[in-house]
Amino acid sequence: MKKMTKFEKLGLDKKLLETLDDAGFTTPFPIQERTIPVLLEGNDVIGQAHTGTGKTAAYALPMLQLISVKQGIQGIIMAPTRELALQITSEINRFAKNTGIKTATIYGGQGMGIQLDALRKKPEILVATPGRLIDHLKRGTIKLNNVKHAVLDEADVMLDMGFIEDIQFILDLTPEDRVTSLWSATMPQEIMRLAETNMNSPRKILVDSDDLSGAGIDQSFLILKDREKPKFVLDFIDGNIGQCIIFCSTKIRTRDVARILRKAGKRSVAIEGDMSQNKREDSMQKFRKSKADILVATDVAARGIDVPKVALVINYDIPNQDMVYFHRIGRTARAGAKGRAITLVSYSSVGEWNEIKKQTNVKMTDLNEKLGIEFKIPDPLKRGGDTRRRFDRSRSSGRRFTGRRPSARDQYDKRKKAQHITTRSYFSKKKRW
């Protein structure tokens, strides 16, 4: 077997190597091994790798080596969310402790005064969300004419959030001879056009770009009624060793689930868009420092969050697309660790869930089968007006009909998808995990 390359063989200077050694990093991840030498040579990079693969260090270490102290802002890193921006800053500060290089974080939701104070300290690296960075550029409180390195992190997310025009505006204010790196889990056409416009013959470095299976993560699903979800969530949490992230589809749902967990005495925190920035940061700090065992969050709020101790991800609601599913479950099994992902599928969401399952290449555990919770998907073409007959048959056979009895018009207009009928209550004495 080929011996893995060490950091010292990648061209990093002594100060950075000492910092890495002090932190216990001796062997680079594949994305680091392949991109660090390229960036140190001054080449642009398009990096495709999933979260948790070490991409922050892949672009931060070359940036730290090639910029100079007290020469103004020379590196900018754009991130889609506040939480990710703060996480990147924390990571860079960890690597920069022996360099004298300062970092400032610029994002919406924080007072301008705090950010102006940080800028007065003349940082060399700026980590920012695009919207707030543009605010500063228009006010004249930030200038980018001395930028040597520009990074677009989670570019596909920034595309989804409508930041592409903002990014273009920002890049147009930086020198053309800068080194640019773009990082994304996926590469849609809009991202590639952005790269063509703003990058100089970039090297494409793809690591596990085809791995959209969540391989290495124990994946399972449970089809159930929406009102049954809280009980099972508590069961799964009780059986988990390590931290847990619960993903919800809406802010209201996030608050509801967090409230249920607190009422049950669980050490939980939440992140959602209506929370103040101070509360969001407080929640993340508690979770990162293991003062909370459970984080309940929406997709945007939790994007890019890297907490090594997460052993379980629960999809309280199924995501709206398959890539979001892979991003969610990627919060666990970080850096080669093991992890589990459980998806709770409402009866009304089975069709969408089946489409997501088609994109995975690993076998998922069917918890309905494992726990003895049976369900039946009626053929919608045979339903017509025989609802009463199905209801009567279910009663006469000794099985409880637990689905709603819609009218024929209601069936046609509002319930086109198959409705699931529970034929065995989950309130059994079988072990649920």
VOSE-747526 format. One line per 8 residues: number of its first residue (from 0); for each residue z negated, y, x negated of C-alpha. Coordinates in nm, 4 decimals. Layout:
BEGIN
NUM> Z:Y:X  ...
This chain:
BEGIN
0> 0.0000:0.0000:0.0000  0.0899:0.3458:-0.1258  -0.2102:0.5486:-0.2337  -0.2558:0.8634:-0.0272  -0.1959:1.1977:-0.1904  -0.5044:1.4057:-0.2737  -0.5390:1.7777:-0.2046  -0.5282:1.8570:-0.5746
8> -0.1738:1.7229:-0.5912  -0.0467:1.9643:-0.3244  -0.0568:2.2775:-0.5421  -0.3761:2.4359:-0.4066  -0.5807:2.6520:-0.6420  -0.9263:2.5739:-0.7778  -1.1270:2.7884:-0.5344  -0.9752:2.6233:-0.2296
16> -1.0117:2.2769:-0.3806  -1.3799:2.3416:-0.4462  -1.4266:2.4546:-0.0860  -1.2503:2.1458:0.0472  -1.4576:1.9234:-0.1771  -1.7830:2.0881:-0.0644  -1.6773:2.0265:0.2968  -1.6058:1.6604:0.2215
24> -1.2256:1.6839:0.2521  -1.0559:1.4732:-0.0131  -0.7532:1.3231:0.1594  -0.5068:1.5373:0.3557  -0.3684:1.4472:0.6960  0.0061:1.3707:0.7032  0.0957:1.7126:0.8462  -0.1033:1.8806:0.5659
32> 0.0486:1.6651:0.2961  0.4005:1.7481:0.4086  0.3688:2.1181:0.4933  0.1284:2.2701:0.2387  0.3674:2.2370:-0.0614  0.6567:2.3741:0.1463  0.4609:2.6823:0.2574  0.3273:2.7413:-0.0935
40> 0.6885:2.7613:-0.2097  0.7521:3.0400:0.0425  0.9610:2.8397:0.2915  0.9473:2.8737:0.6698  0.8203:2.5714:0.8608  0.8573:2.4304:1.2108  0.5696:2.1872:1.2462  0.5388:1.9450:1.5328
48> 0.2104:1.7637:1.5536  -0.0482:1.6943:1.8165  -0.3854:1.8643:1.8248  -0.6521:1.7074:1.6088  -0.4109:1.6280:1.3252  -0.5224:1.9065:1.0876  -0.2493:2.1650:1.1458  -0.4865:2.4648:1.1184
56> -0.5610:2.3771:0.7580  -0.1913:2.3057:0.7032  -0.1009:2.6718:0.7519  -0.4343:2.8370:0.6655  -0.4727:2.6989:0.3130  -0.1326:2.8245:0.1862  -0.1954:3.1601:0.3551  -0.5324:3.1964:0.1833
64> -0.3803:3.1144:-0.1535  -0.0868:3.3535:-0.1362  -0.2425:3.6689:0.0048  -0.4494:3.9181:-0.1956  -0.7904:4.0703:-0.1395  -0.8074:4.4361:-0.0254  -0.4360:4.4700:0.0410  -0.4535:4.5201:0.4175
72> -0.3436:4.2764:0.6883  -0.1152:4.0221:0.5215  -0.1502:3.7252:0.7540  -0.1288:3.7113:1.1331  -0.1892:3.4066:1.3490  -0.1007:3.4203:1.7172  -0.2731:3.1826:1.9585  -0.2450:3.1487:2.3377
80> -0.6135:3.1586:2.4319  -0.9330:3.3308:2.3294  -1.1113:3.0032:2.2645  -0.8394:2.8765:2.0356  -0.8290:3.2096:1.8490  -1.2025:3.1908:1.7870  -1.1759:2.8292:1.6759  -0.8977:2.9136:1.4292
88> -1.1038:3.2005:1.2899  -1.4025:2.9739:1.2403  -1.1876:2.7212:1.0576  -1.0271:2.9819:0.8307  -1.3639:3.1348:0.7436  -1.4783:2.7900:0.6433  -1.1912:2.7573:0.3970  -1.2087:3.1209:0.2776
96> -1.5737:3.1347:0.1732  -1.4927:3.1437:-0.2012  -1.1909:3.3733:-0.1776  -1.3302:3.7101:-0.0645  -1.0703:3.7177:0.2151  -1.1874:3.8509:0.5520  -1.0646:3.7535:0.8964  -1.0740:3.9463:1.2255
104> -1.0235:3.8042:1.5744  -0.8458:4.0102:1.8403  -0.8363:3.8937:2.2013  -0.8585:4.0162:2.5576  -1.1892:4.0211:2.7390  -1.3788:4.1656:2.4440  -1.4586:4.5346:2.4114  -1.2249:4.7437:2.1987
112> -1.5237:4.8896:2.0137  -1.6224:4.5521:1.8695  -1.2669:4.4888:1.7531  -1.2285:4.8362:1.6042  -1.5472:4.7769:1.4045  -1.3999:4.4520:1.2726  -1.0753:4.6276:1.1781  -1.2640:4.8979:0.9860
120> -1.3792:4.6236:0.7479  -1.0124:4.5901:0.6441  -0.9476:4.2208:0.7048  -0.6633:4.0435:0.5285  -0.6019:3.7923:0.8093  -0.5735:3.8641:1.1802  -0.6077:3.5953:1.4484  -0.4989:3.7288:1.7850
128> -0.3781:3.6614:2.1348  -0.0429:3.8371:2.1849  -0.1423:4.0680:2.4694  -0.4432:4.2253:2.3000  -0.2577:4.2512:1.9672  0.0125:4.4555:2.1404  -0.2576:4.6827:2.2851  -0.3761:4.7589:1.9316
136> -0.0226:4.8056:1.8019  0.0520:5.0616:2.0727  -0.2750:5.2436:1.9981  -0.1905:5.2496:1.6288  -0.5124:5.0709:1.5329  -0.3212:4.7815:1.3727  -0.0155:4.7965:1.1480  0.1852:4.4924:1.0438
144> 0.4116:4.6419:0.7781  0.2349:4.4500:0.5012  0.2404:4.1046:0.6640  0.3449:3.8242:0.4316  0.2650:3.5275:0.6561  0.3044:3.4907:1.0326  0.1913:3.1860:1.2301  0.2685:3.0912:1.5904
152> 0.0132:2.8283:1.6936  0.0550:2.6260:2.0138  0.3940:2.7908:2.0651  0.4782:2.5749:2.3672  0.1637:2.6943:2.5439  0.2472:3.0572:2.4706  0.5892:2.9901:2.6198  0.4309:2.8475:2.9360
160> 0.2014:3.1505:2.9603  0.4916:3.3956:2.9388  0.4188:3.5304:2.5890  0.7621:3.4842:2.4320  0.8700:3.8492:2.4764  0.5335:3.9669:2.3431  0.5727:3.7440:2.0381  0.9199:3.8816:1.9736
168> 0.7873:4.2372:1.9994  0.5166:4.1597:1.7425  0.7436:3.9805:1.4976  0.9905:4.2703:1.5079  0.7164:4.4899:1.3576  0.6652:4.2629:1.0558  0.8731:4.2522:0.7340  1.1784:4.0289:0.7450
176> 1.0874:3.8602:0.4178  0.7618:3.7181:0.5543  0.6906:3.3440:0.5590  0.6817:3.2181:0.9169  0.5470:2.8913:1.0506  0.5722:2.7764:1.4096  0.3521:2.4972:1.5450  0.4023:2.3165:1.8701
184> 0.3374:1.9758:2.0265  0.6764:1.9965:2.1994  0.9997:2.1761:2.1147  1.1707:2.3085:2.4281  1.4929:2.5089:2.3930  1.3175:2.8444:2.4282  1.0996:2.7625:2.1284  1.3985:2.6620:1.9195
192> 1.5778:2.9873:2.0095  1.2702:3.1820:1.9022  1.2739:2.9934:1.5732  1.6444:3.0583:1.5153  1.5976:3.4317:1.5738  1.2900:3.4811:1.3592  1.2924:3.2186:1.0880  1.4927:3.1730:0.7678
200> 1.6256:2.8179:0.7284  1.2973:2.6607:0.8376  1.2000:2.3130:0.7282  1.1384:2.0913:1.0296  0.8387:1.8707:0.9747  0.7678:1.6340:1.2605  0.4582:1.4167:1.2580  0.4143:1.1688:1.5431
208> 0.6569:1.3748:1.7492  0.7518:1.0754:1.9585  0.3976:0.9577:2.0126  0.3300:1.0666:2.3667  0.1413:0.7565:2.4601  -0.2106:0.8475:2.3627  -0.2183:0.5372:2.1480  -0.5670:0.4695:2.0129
216> -0.7309:0.6076:2.3274  -0.8696:0.3645:2.5851  -0.6948:0.4957:2.8975  -0.7844:0.4002:3.2538  -0.7452:0.5300:3.6072  -0.9135:0.4987:3.9436  -0.7490:0.5683:4.2802  -1.0015:0.6986:4.5309
224> -1.0770:0.9558:4.7966  -1.1440:1.3079:4.6790  -1.4968:1.3086:4.8161  -1.5808:0.9973:4.6154  -1.5101:1.1597:4.2800  -1.8544:1.3134:4.2061  -2.0349:0.9789:4.2313  -1.7956:0.8061:3.9954
232> -1.7985:1.0959:3.7495  -2.1752:1.0638:3.7244  -2.1432:0.6865:3.6778  -1.8919:0.7268:3.3954  -2.0980:0.9951:3.2242  -2.4099:0.7796:3.2379  -2.2191:0.5039:3.0611  -2.0838:0.7329:2.7880
240> -2.2212:0.7719:2.4364  -2.1103:1.1069:2.2959  -1.9791:1.4265:2.4492  -1.7476:1.4506:2.7465  -1.4837:1.6992:2.8685  -1.3945:1.7072:3.2391  -1.0634:1.8718:3.3291  -1.0177:2.0315:3.6703
248> -0.7060:2.1821:3.8223  -0.8581:2.5066:3.9518  -1.1318:2.7557:3.8717  -1.3082:2.6835:4.2011  -1.3039:2.3102:4.1346  -1.4423:2.3728:3.7840  -1.7359:2.5665:3.9248  -1.8020:2.3021:4.1905
256> -1.8062:2.0150:3.9415  -2.0290:2.2075:3.7001  -2.2699:2.2764:3.9869  -2.2821:1.9056:4.0788  -2.3572:1.8099:3.7202  -2.6346:2.0672:3.6818  -2.7901:1.9521:4.0099  -2.7866:1.5970:3.8712
264> -2.9759:1.7176:3.5632  -2.6858:1.6873:3.3174  -2.6573:1.9161:3.0142  -2.3271:2.0723:3.1084  -2.1372:2.3980:3.0602  -1.8160:2.5325:3.2106  -1.5184:2.7422:3.1024  -1.2879:2.9043:3.3556
272> -1.0891:3.2232:3.3850  -1.3268:3.4240:3.6031  -1.6146:3.3927:3.3556  -1.6910:3.6846:3.1265  -1.5898:3.6402:2.7667  -1.9528:3.6353:2.6536  -2.0321:3.3514:2.8933  -1.7237:3.1574:2.7841
280> -1.8167:3.1935:2.4193  -2.1751:3.0954:2.4938  -2.0550:2.7811:2.6727  -1.8333:2.6806:2.3817  -2.1072:2.7414:2.1261  -2.3478:2.5233:2.3213  -2.0883:2.2471:2.3448  -1.9870:2.2641:1.9782
288> -2.3496:2.2605:1.8638  -2.4253:1.9635:2.0941  -2.6669:2.1684:2.3034  -2.4533:2.0581:2.5977  -2.3113:1.7093:2.6467  -2.0431:1.7931:2.9046  -1.7785:2.0651:2.9185  -1.6018:2.1290:3.2500
296> -1.2839:2.3305:3.2050  -0.9405:2.4242:3.3308  -0.6372:2.3407:3.1164  -0.5717:2.6877:2.9768  -0.9345:2.7536:2.8915  -0.9715:2.4308:2.6956  -0.6328:2.4240:2.5231  -0.6599:2.3608:2.1507
304> -1.0346:2.2994:2.1553  -1.1314:2.0631:1.8762  -1.4786:1.9093:1.9056  -1.5037:1.5894:1.6983  -1.7861:1.4329:1.9017  -1.5917:1.4119:2.2290  -1.5908:1.0432:2.3199  -1.4768:1.0682:2.6824
312> -1.2225:1.2784:2.8710  -1.2252:1.2688:3.2507  -0.9314:1.4054:3.4458  -1.1079:1.5061:3.7651  -0.7672:1.6116:3.8957  -0.4387:1.4804:3.7646  -0.2424:1.7353:3.5576  0.0729:1.8983:3.6908
320> 0.2941:1.7492:3.4191  0.2913:1.4644:3.1719  0.2586:1.6811:2.8592  -0.0579:1.8365:2.9970  -0.1966:1.4851:3.0382  -0.1401:1.4082:2.6701  -0.2919:1.7396:2.5658  -0.5980:1.6658:2.7761
328> -0.6665:1.3170:2.6537  -0.6007:1.4360:2.2988  -0.9419:1.6084:2.3079  -1.0917:1.2700:2.2263  -1.0217:1.0245:1.9435  -0.9984:1.3100:1.6934  -0.9265:1.2423:1.3283  -0.8989:0.8684:1.3725
336> -1.2093:0.8245:1.5883  -1.2151:0.6143:1.9049  -1.2214:0.7613:2.2526  -1.1699:0.6985:2.6232  -0.9800:0.8823:2.8941  -1.0342:0.8226:3.2669  -0.8119:0.9758:3.5331  -0.9351:1.0084:3.8910
344> -0.6369:0.9897:4.1245  -0.6687:1.1225:4.4777  -0.4796:0.9373:4.7464  -0.2422:1.2307:4.7863  -0.1604:1.2324:4.4131  -0.0558:0.8718:4.3555  0.3138:0.9585:4.3417  0.2657:1.2240:4.0755
352> 0.0334:0.9940:3.8809  0.2905:0.7155:3.8765  0.5409:0.9564:3.7193  0.2918:1.0434:3.4447  0.2160:0.6761:3.3789  0.5852:0.6114:3.3189  0.5693:0.8352:3.0102  0.2988:0.6321:2.8382
360> 0.3678:0.3348:2.6164  0.0244:0.1766:2.6231  -0.1386:-0.0374:2.8871  -0.3867:0.1455:3.1074  -0.6873:-0.0208:3.2658  -0.6665:-0.0279:3.6445  -1.0265:0.0429:3.7447  -0.9531:-0.0375:4.1086
368> -0.8789:-0.3910:4.0007  -1.1670:-0.4028:3.7543  -1.4228:-0.2679:4.0007  -1.2900:-0.4571:4.3006  -1.1829:-0.1450:4.4903  -0.8701:-0.2404:4.6821  -0.6233:-0.0037:4.8408  -0.2980:-0.0366:5.0300
376> -0.0009:0.1976:5.0235  0.1799:0.1753:5.3595  0.5569:0.1935:5.3704  0.6288:0.5450:5.5096  0.9602:0.4202:5.6559  0.7723:0.1816:5.8816  0.4985:0.4124:5.9951  0.6686:0.6036:6.2770
384> 0.4399:0.6081:6.5805  0.2534:0.2853:6.5182  -0.0568:0.4546:6.3784  -0.2668:0.3248:6.6652  -0.1491:-0.0334:6.6085  -0.2387:-0.0137:6.2388  -0.5764:0.1310:6.3271  -0.6485:-0.1345:6.5874
392> -0.5317:-0.4107:6.3550  -0.7616:-0.2889:6.0786  -1.0569:-0.2904:6.3175  -0.9793:-0.6328:6.4623  -0.9452:-0.7863:6.1198  -1.2919:-0.6698:6.0248  -1.1766:-0.4080:5.7799  -1.2793:-0.0443:5.8133
400> -0.9934:0.1996:5.8492  -1.0924:0.4968:5.6367  -0.7729:0.7020:5.6382  -0.7020:0.9968:5.8730  -0.5164:0.9298:6.1982  -0.2470:1.1970:6.1995  -0.0048:1.2603:6.4816  0.3571:1.1580:6.4461
408> 0.4562:1.5224:6.3866  0.1786:1.5673:6.1356  0.2923:1.2527:5.9598  0.6441:1.3828:5.9309  0.5618:1.7397:5.8312  0.2538:1.7075:5.6151  0.1977:1.3516:5.5081  0.5305:1.2241:5.3804
416> 0.3711:1.0543:5.0869  0.2069:0.7167:5.1252  -0.1463:0.7305:5.2531  -0.3891:0.4893:5.0973  -0.6215:0.2757:5.2960  -0.9422:0.1570:5.1392  -1.0036:-0.1993:5.2381  -1.3196:-0.2452:5.0430
424> -1.5911:0.0116:4.9977  -1.6823:0.1145:4.6478  -2.0476:0.0900:4.7456  -2.0670:-0.2580:4.6075  -2.3167:-0.3955:4.3694  -2.0508:-0.4593:4.1075  -2.0984:-0.2779:3.7820  -1.8783:0.0264:3.7728
432> -1.8271:0.0467:3.4004
